[in-house]
Amino acid sequence: MAMSIQNEEEERGVMSEINTTPLVDVMLVLLIIFLITIPIILKVPVKVQVPKANNIPTQTKPENITLFIDTAGNVFWNQQHVSDMTTLVYYVEKEAVKVPQPEIHIRADANTDYGNVGKVIAAINRGGVVKVGFITEPDHG
């Protein structure tokens, strides 16, 4: 009766495969943690006190310039028709060098194309006037 004794290393041999079981276990635990914490984070909004705004009537000064844009896209500089955007830039450049610089108020028709308003704003930007505002009617509803 001979008994053969083998080393544990010889019995197991060289392990040539990666054991992914611990990795899968860790990933499942992380997934469960994320699934539990994300709804909690999303349900608690940040408390912010938003300021209340009132529509304050604008005090029109004589040096303020009002640009009117009608439905067809025609631009008027203080009741005077402006033929193209190059002329508008020229008018704005003349006003931009004044000290203090006047404000430009844009009064656009509600049915005008937004592109018309964008062209006017771009012309004012190229002319160099910094203070630009929009004139709106108060909501009576």
Beta strands, then each sheet from edge to edge (+ up, - down):
strand 1: 65-69
strand 2: 75-77
strand 3: 80-82
strand 4: 104-108
strand 5: 132-134
sheet 1: 3+ 2- 1+ 4+ 5+
end
